[in-house]
Amino acid sequence: MFKTFVLAGSLAAVLALSGTALAGNSGGGTSKTSSSTISLASQAGGATAIPAYGSSVAFTISTDQTSNPFVNLQCFQNGALVAQGWAGYFSGALGGESFGLYSPQWTGGAADCTATLDMNTNGRWKVLASTSFHVSG
């Protein structure tokens, strides 16, 4: 009898609290939209050339979600991951902001790459934006 009463009381309390929380978020307030973008950086002269194996690339990023954004680059040949790298795109980040298009697994030829703009929140990575491009062989 006591277990049934505690269970019913707990269920009633949870329902009451969730109803209050839902009622408090009626959508009547203002909402803040956020934006994040990532794209291949332009080369000298303003043109964005098709990247080639053995060269390097950098990215132009913009975000209002974090002051410490990261870029994660992954390149694939025939579905196999052949290159991956991370770079911090903020003041004080270690390393540079460019990525070499080569690796011990990638010894030549074309590949398809995806770069994501990421932020770390509570130990988890959140993708804010992405871009894909082809690397010529």
Beta strands, then each sheet from edge to edge (+ up, - down):
strand 1: 36-40
strand 2: 56-63
strand 3: 70-77
strand 4: 80-88
strand 5: 98-100
strand 6: 111-121
strand 7: 124-135
sheet 1: 1+ 2- 5+
sheet 2: 4+ 3- 6+ 7-
end
